[in-house]
Amino acid sequence: MQIEDSVALVTGAGVRLGHAMALALAENGAHVAVHYHRSQEQAQQLAETIGSMGRRSMAVHADLGDSDAVRGLIPQVAQALGPVDILINSASIFERGTIANTTVEQWDRHLDINLRAPFLLSQSLWQQHIAGRAGHIINIADWRVARPGTQHLAYSISKAGLVALTQSLAQALGPDLQVNALALGAILPAAHEQAYFERLAARLPLRHTGDPRDVVHALLYLLRSEFVTGEVLQITGGEHLQ
Ligand SMILES: NC(=O)c1ccc[n+]([C@@H]2O[C@H](COP(=O)([O-])OP(=O)(O)OC[C@H]3O[C@@H](n4cnc5c(N)ncnc54)[C@H](OP(=O)(O)O)[C@@H]3O)[C@@H](O)[C@H]2O)c1
């Protein structure tokens, strides 16, 4: 599809990878809604930056654990910026928890934010979609769903569900809407993961960890493609093969 003049909503776009993807969309001519939960200041700054680039933009708040707030997001963005063509489901939580200590609350929180919210947003996008117009849903997943470990149980299950959602919706929403996922490896460490990333780099087939630009390249490839849907693109430096 043509990214220029399309309208995009990126969840979790105030910081880190969501921020990089939202900025890249604007640099390629899209009008961008910058969703945030706690990172209000960063989201507003990014929306201003995008506005100064001559695109329409807004910072938009929602707790993705609240289904009513999630249902309101796309209509709110559509009213302000126009019908949404591109939905990037990037916001997510990632907490430790094993079979021994995962609580019901933790399980529900992961499933609600990481899986139910992308489902409800996809449903809203489809409901306001204008027939004959191209559109994309890109879900940000994790390569670990192919071989789920034991330490992030609720997270892994939520991302596995997100991949299944991608493949199901790719069939249901064609021909206008393409639905794909990026399964990320070690791209951007949390503060406590820096040393782990350095050790991991030496073991990867490509001998380095990733960069937000790697995610942006893959995102732009999927958005420009007209014959790819239901795909889960591994952005891992080869980690998913090990
Ligand atoms: N970083 C990596 O190397 C890596 C590796 C594998 C997969 N991924 C995936 O890539 C995506 C982005 O990762 P990241 O590391 O950039 O994310 P991150 O630093 O963990 O940021 C999480 C984002 O989710 C939003 N969020 C959290 N709880 C929320 C809630 N209740 N309601 C609404 N938004 C909420 C946050 O918004 P606020 O800041 O506004 O609160 C924030 O923007 C995620 O889906 C993640 O699973 C990343």
The ligand as an SDF file (V2000), in Angstrom:
LIG
                    3D

 48 52  0  0  0  0  0  0  0  0999 V2000
   12.5690   -4.8290   23.1000 N   0  0  0  0  0  0  0  0  0  0  0  0
   12.8110   -6.0070   22.5450 C   0  0  0  0  0  0  0  0  0  0  0  0
   13.9700   -6.3720   22.2890 O   0  0  0  0  0  0  0  0  0  0  0  0
   11.6500   -6.9260   22.2310 C   0  0  0  0  0  0  0  0  0  0  0  0
   11.8890   -8.2920   22.0660 C   0  0  0  0  0  0  0  0  0  0  0  0
   10.8260   -9.1330   21.7610 C   0  0  0  0  0  0  0  0  0  0  0  0
    9.5470   -8.6010   21.5780 C   0  0  0  0  0  0  0  0  0  0  0  0
    9.3480   -7.2610   21.7580 N   0  0  0  0  0  0  0  0  0  0  0  0
    7.9830   -6.7330   21.5690 C   0  0  0  0  0  0  0  0  0  0  0  0
    8.0440   -5.4840   20.9050 O   0  0  0  0  0  0  0  0  0  0  0  0
    7.0270   -4.5930   21.4030 C   0  0  0  0  0  0  0  0  0  0  0  0
    7.6690   -3.2920   21.8930 C   0  0  0  0  0  0  0  0  0  0  0  0
    8.6560   -3.6160   22.8370 O   0  0  0  0  0  0  0  0  0  0  0  0
    9.4120   -2.5240   23.7090 P   0  0  0  0  0  0  0  0  0  0  0  0
   10.5510   -3.2230   24.3530 O   0  0  0  0  0  0  0  0  0  0  0  0
    9.6550   -1.3020   22.8920 O   0  0  0  0  0  0  0  0  0  0  0  0
    8.2450   -2.2430   24.7700 O   0  0  0  0  0  0  0  0  0  0  0  0
    8.3550   -1.7580   26.2890 P   0  0  0  0  0  0  0  0  0  0  0  0
    9.5560   -0.9400   26.5430 O   0  0  0  0  0  0  0  0  0  0  0  0
    8.1280   -2.9640   27.1270 O   0  0  0  0  0  0  0  0  0  0  0  0
    7.1040   -0.7890   26.3300 O   0  0  0  0  0  0  0  0  0  0  0  0
    5.8580   -1.2860   26.5580 C   0  0  0  0  0  0  0  0  0  0  0  0
    4.8520   -0.3820   25.8850 C   0  0  0  0  0  0  0  0  0  0  0  0
    3.5760   -0.9240   26.1770 O   0  0  0  0  0  0  0  0  0  0  0  0
    2.7490    0.1070   26.6900 C   0  0  0  0  0  0  0  0  0  0  0  0
    1.8700   -0.4570   27.7170 N   0  0  0  0  0  0  0  0  0  0  0  0
    2.2100   -1.2320   28.7820 C   0  0  0  0  0  0  0  0  0  0  0  0
    1.1150   -1.4870   29.5370 N   0  0  0  0  0  0  0  0  0  0  0  0
    0.0740   -0.8430   28.9400 C   0  0  0  0  0  0  0  0  0  0  0  0
   -1.3280   -0.7140   29.2380 C   0  0  0  0  0  0  0  0  0  0  0  0
   -1.8770   -1.2780   30.3170 N   0  0  0  0  0  0  0  0  0  0  0  0
   -2.0870    0.0240   28.3920 N   0  0  0  0  0  0  0  0  0  0  0  0
   -1.5480    0.6080   27.3220 C   0  0  0  0  0  0  0  0  0  0  0  0
   -0.2420    0.5250   26.9690 N   0  0  0  0  0  0  0  0  0  0  0  0
    0.5530   -0.1900   27.7900 C   0  0  0  0  0  0  0  0  0  0  0  0
    3.6620    1.1440   27.3220 C   0  0  0  0  0  0  0  0  0  0  0  0
    3.0330    2.4020   27.2590 O   0  0  0  0  0  0  0  0  0  0  0  0
    3.4250    3.6280   28.2700 P   0  0  0  0  0  0  0  0  0  0  0  0
    4.9350    3.7170   28.2470 O   0  0  0  0  0  0  0  0  0  0  0  0
    2.7620    4.7970   27.6720 O   0  0  0  0  0  0  0  0  0  0  0  0
    2.8710    3.2590   29.6160 O   0  0  0  0  0  0  0  0  0  0  0  0
    4.9020    1.0500   26.4200 C   0  0  0  0  0  0  0  0  0  0  0  0
    4.7820    1.9330   25.3410 O   0  0  0  0  0  0  0  0  0  0  0  0
    6.3090   -5.3760   22.4940 C   0  0  0  0  0  0  0  0  0  0  0  0
    5.1550   -5.9730   21.9590 O   0  0  0  0  0  0  0  0  0  0  0  0
    7.2980   -6.4520   22.8990 C   0  0  0  0  0  0  0  0  0  0  0  0
    6.6890   -7.6180   23.4230 O   0  0  0  0  0  0  0  0  0  0  0  0
   10.3540   -6.4170   22.0960 C   0  0  0  0  0  0  0  0  0  0  0  0
  1  2  1  0
  2  3  2  0
  2  4  1  0
  4  5  1  0
  4 48  2  0
  5  6  2  0
  6  7  1  0
  7  8  2  0
  8  9  1  0
  8 48  1  0
  9 10  1  0
  9 46  1  0
 10 11  1  0
 11 12  1  0
 11 44  1  0
 12 13  1  0
 13 14  1  0
 14 15  2  0
 14 16  1  0
 14 17  1  0
 17 18  1  0
 18 19  2  0
 18 20  1  0
 18 21  1  0
 21 22  1  0
 22 23  1  0
 23 24  1  0
 23 42  1  0
 24 25  1  0
 25 26  1  0
 25 36  1  0
 26 27  1  0
 26 35  1  0
 27 28  2  0
 28 29  1  0
 29 30  1  0
 29 35  2  0
 30 31  1  0
 30 32  2  0
 32 33  1  0
 33 34  2  0
 34 35  1  0
 36 37  1  0
 36 42  1  0
 37 38  1  0
 38 39  2  0
 38 40  1  0
 38 41  1  0
 42 43  1  0
 44 45  1  0
 44 46  1  0
 46 47  1  0
M  CHG  2   8   1  16  -1
M  END
$$$$
